[in-house]
Amino acid sequence: MKKYPNNRAIHQSLYRQPMLLISLLAIATIAGSVRADTAPTTAPAVVAANPAPSRPFTAIMADFQSAMGEFRAVMTSASVLTDPAQRAAAAPKAIPALKRLDSLGKELATSGDQGPMLAAQIGTQFEQLLLIFGDADTLTQNKARAADNDPKVSTPAKQNLLFADWVQESNAADQTKLLDSAQAMAKDSPTDLELCRTLLMMSQIGAATPDLRQRAKDLATAMNTPISAQLQAEAGADQKIHSFQDKPLVITGSTVEGKPFTTADWKGKVILVDFWATWCGPCRAELPRVKKAYADFHSKGLEVLGVSNDFDPKTLTDFVAADPAMPWPQLLDPKAAAAQQWNPTTLGFGINGIPTMFLIDKQGTLKSVDAREDFEQEIPKLLAQ
């Protein structure tokens, strides 16, 4: 479960998925802005080879959305890729949809408007998916390109084959050899953005062991690319946020109504803190879980606090007023909101992505900074203490 990044250029539009899911859920990305740290500096050579004018951007996007709908109907979970039986069963429907998407992605590169930028962002990911699903034509083409003497042609193909082999191999020894090859590539080409993206995808799907997953991420982080810089920043933020865990914590601020608030007044209660915003789609998607927890456990000693990163107080108040199942207080910093900045309380903890949730126990100790993952199970345990 990934988060919206703290980046004003894209905070209202881009849900940060694992890199592979930029392809799987590309409509969400394309409907909004494009992340500068995930877009390749140049389009793949295979795209550049077709510079002829194309249809209007809107016409291509209509077809793209249709094809993406077909693929999403098949791609119900990551296990469709990683489980051989599920992958084989899905292939007859997935491959035609992916071929359509791959062709439309290349066509975007020749259209006006946002097309070239979006085509660059998509890169070769649909080709990689075709390889994973076992498309023979794509495999033949990539093997031929991988043997080309021109690195601009061979390198992307080698990376495609590397990632496909990684997902299809469940053996730790074989994946170790693949990472050895990837490490050599990264050493030779430390600024290769596509390789960095491939390594990050390898860290997010298909790893046989946690150590292999971490090694793939470490290799991506150590490279010299915008993605690497983002990963390094996130690592620092993650270290900061975890430094607060298992220590006493009091959160103070002003509610959206302008009233002073402190969690010190809730001593003896279990507190779920939700760092969120109304403009954040994943945050809103988590609200049913939070509302159910409140309904189930409030009478037993649970309190919920919202720390809003909204930029318009009225939007927040209207949203909450329209939902009587959200009676808990919402903190909002009016100065930060007016400046289109996140709540200083959120930033003070090193949080750079929302939704993020904390759990505070009855003694006022921060017990979890990753409560979003399992608060339904952890709340009863803390209430019983």
N, C-alpha and C positions, 0 to 999 in steps of 0.2 A: 504494500500500500504506500504509494508514493505521495508527494505533496506539491502544492504550489510553491514555487520559489519566491524568495523576497526580491523581486526584480520588477520595478515599476513599469517597465516597458511591456511586460507580459503577465502581470499578476492577475489580470481579470480574464485571461483567455486560455492559458496553457496549463493543462494538468500534466505534471511531470510523471511520465510513465517510464518503466524500464526502456532502454533505447530500442529494443526490438519492437516494443509496443507502439513506437512512433509509426511503424508500418501497420500494425494490427489495428490501431485506433487512429489512423491518420486523419480521419475527418475532424476529430476534435482539435487536432493541431492546425490543420489547414483552415478551419473556420476562423481561427484567431491569428495571433501574431506568430512569428517564427523566432525560436531561440537562437540568438547569435552564437552561443557556445556549442550548439549542436549542428549548425549548418556547415557543410564542407566549404572550403575556400573556392573550390572550383567544382563544376559538375563533372560526373564521371565521363571518361573518354567516350563510352558508348552513347551517352546523351549528346555530347558535342558533335558527334559524327552526323547528326541529323538536324542541320540548322534551318531547314526549309520552314517557311511560315505555316502556321497551323490554324486550327479553329479558334474562336474566341475562348478566353479563359473560362467564362461562365458555362459555356457548352461542355467543355472538357470536364469541369468540376461536377456537372450534373451526372455525367457518365461515371465519373470517379466515385461519387457517392453511391450510385447504384451498385457498382462492382464491390465497393467496400461493404455494403450491406450483405451481399452474397457471401463474402468471405467471413464476416463477423458471425454469420449464422453457423458457420462450420467451426470457427475458432472459438470454442466456448471456454477454453482454459489453456494454460501453458502446457498441460499434460498432453494435449492433442499433438504437440510437437515432440515432446520428450518420450512419450510412451509409444513403442513401435506398433502395437496393435491399433491404438487410436489413430496414429499417424496414417497407417495404411488404409484404415476405414474412411478417413476424411479426405485422402488424396484425390479421389475422383471428382469431388466437388471443389476442393481447395485449389487445385492446379489451374482449372479454367479461369476461376476468379482472379487468381494471382497473375496469370498471363495478361489478362485484361488490365489489371492495375499496373503492371510493369509497363505495358504499352502506353497507357494513359499518362503514367509518370514521365515517360520520355517525351510524350507530346506536350506536356506542361512546359518543358524546357524551351519549346519553340513558340509558346503563346506569350501574350503581353501580360500586363498587370503583375500579379505575384507569381506567375507560373514558373519562371526560371529559378527563383529563389526557393520555391516549394519543391521543385524537381531536385535541386541540389540537396535539400534537407532529406528528402526520401532516399537519395543516393541509390545504392544497390540493394536495399533491404528486401525488396520484393524478389529479386534474383536469389538472394540468400534463402528466402522462404521456399522458393521453387526447388532449390537444391535439397533442402531439408525434407520436403515432401516427395523427393525422388523423381523429379521431372527429368527424363532422359535427354531431351533437347538442351535444356539449360546446363546439364552436367557436361555434355559434349562441347558446348560453346565455351564454358568456363575453363575446361581442361585445355582447349586449343589456345585460348587467350593467355592462360597461365604459362604456356610454353613460348609465348612471343618474346622477341628480343627487346622490345620496347617496354621499359618499366611502367610507363603510363598505362599500358594495356595489360601487362602481366600482373602487376601488383594488386589491383582491385580483384582480379579473378582468384588470385591466391588467397586473398582474405575471405572471399566468398566461400571457397572450398574449405578453408580452415574452420569457419564458423559452422558450416554444415556438418563437417566431420565431428566437431565438438558436440553438437546437439544429438547427433545420431549415435555417438559412442557413450556408453554408460560405464565403461571400464576406466578406473582411476589411472591405471598405468598408461593406457593409450592417451587419455586426456593430459597426463603429465608431459608426454612427448609433444603433443600439440602446443602446450604452453611453452615448452622449450623452443619450438619453432617460432612462436609468436614473440618470445623474448628476444630472439635473434633479429627478427624483423624490426622490433621497436628500437633495438640498439642501433641498427643501420639507418632507421628513418624515425627519429624521435619526434618529428613534427607532423607525422602522417595522421591527420585527423580521422580518416576512415578506419585506420588500424586501431586508433584509440577507441573509436565507437565500437568496433568489433570486440575488442577486449572487454569493454564495459558490458556489452551484451553477453559475453561468455561468463561474466561474473553474476549475471542476473538470471540466466536460464541454463539448465542442463548440466551444471557442475556435479560430478560424482561425489565430492566431499566438500565440507566447509572450507578446508584448507585450499583446495583448488579454486573455489569461488573467490576466496580472499586474495590468492596469488594473482588471479586474472585482474581483479580490481586494483591491486597494488601496481601491476605493470601499467595499467591505464593511467593511474595517478602519477606515476613517475615520468610519464612522457611530457613533452613540451607543446601542449595544445591548449586551446581554450577549455576543452572538457577537463583536461588534467588540472587546470587552474581552479575550475569549479569544484572538482573532487577534493583538491587540497583545502579549499575554503570550507567545504562541508565537513571534512575531517576535523578541522579546527573547531568548527561550531559544535560538532557532535561531542568532542572532548569537553567543551565548555558546559553544554547542557547536562552531561552526565556528572559533572563535578558538583551539581546541586543535590544529587540523589543521596538518600539516607541521611540528610541533614535537616534541621528545623527550617521551616519555610513559612513566611507570612507574605501574602500578596495584598498590596494596598493599591488604591486608585480611586477614580471617580466613576460612578455609574453613568450610563448614557443620559440619565435624568439630571446629572450634576451633583449627586449626593456622594459624600465620602464613604469609602468602603474598606474593610479589612477582614481577611480571613481569620484574624485573631478572635473575632466575635463568634467564630464557629468552632472553638475549642471543644473537643469531645465528639465532633462530627467527622465522618469520612467525607472528603471533598474531591469531586471530579472537576478538574479545571480544563475547559475546552478553549484552546486558542484557535480562532476561526474568523470567518468573514462571510457576509451574505453573498458576496460576489464569487466566492470559492465553491465551485460545483461539488468537489469531493467533501468539503465541509458540510454542505447541505445534505449530501447523501448519507452522512453519518448521523444526522440529527435523529432519525427514527430510533437508532440504537440508544442515543443519549436520553431521549424522551422516555423510552421504555425503562431504562435503568432508573430514572427519576421516579416514574410511576411505581415501579416495583419496590424501591428501597428508600424513598424519601421518608416514609413513616417510620422506618427502622434506623434512621440516623444519617442518611446520605444528603449532602448538599451539592449543587452544581453551580459552578461559576463560569460565565462566558467572558473571555478576554477578546474583544472584537477588534479586528484590524480593518474595519470599514472606514470609508472616507466621507460618508454622508450620514450624520446622526439620524436624520429623518428616515432614511432607508432602513436603518437598523431598527428604530422604534416601530416603524410600520410593519416590518417583517415579524418582530416579536409579538406585537399587539394582535396580529392576525392569527396567532397560534397560541391558544390558551394552555397548550401542553408544554409551553416554555416559560414558566413563571420565575425562573431563576434570574439573578442580577447579571447585567452585561456591563463590563468595564469598557470605557471608550475615552481616548485622550483627544480632546477637541483640537488642540494645537497640531498634533501629528496628523489628525484627519484632514484638517484644513490644508496642510502641506502635502497631502496625498502620500503620507508615510504610514508605516505600520505603527501599531501601539508600542511605545517604548518599553512597556512591560514584557511584551513578546520578544523584542530585540534584546532586552537585558539578559534574558536567559540563553541567548545564542541561538534562538529558534530562527531558522531561515526557510522553513517550509510549513505550511498548514494544510490540513488540520494536524495539530499536535495536542496530546492530552496528558495531563499530570494526574496522579492520585496521591492525596495527602491523607495520612492516617489520623486517628483520634487524638494523638499526642502532638499533632502539627508537624510531623516529619514527612518529607517528600519521599514516598516509597517507590514511585515509578515515573519516569519521564517518557515511557513508551506505552502508556496506558491504553492508547487507541487499539492496540493489538488484542487486549484480553480483559478490558475493564469489567465485563459482565461476570467473569470468573473471580476477579480479584476483589471486587467490592464486597461480596458476602464474607470473604475471608477477613477483610479488615474490619467489617462490622462486628464480626464474632470475637474480635480480640478484646 
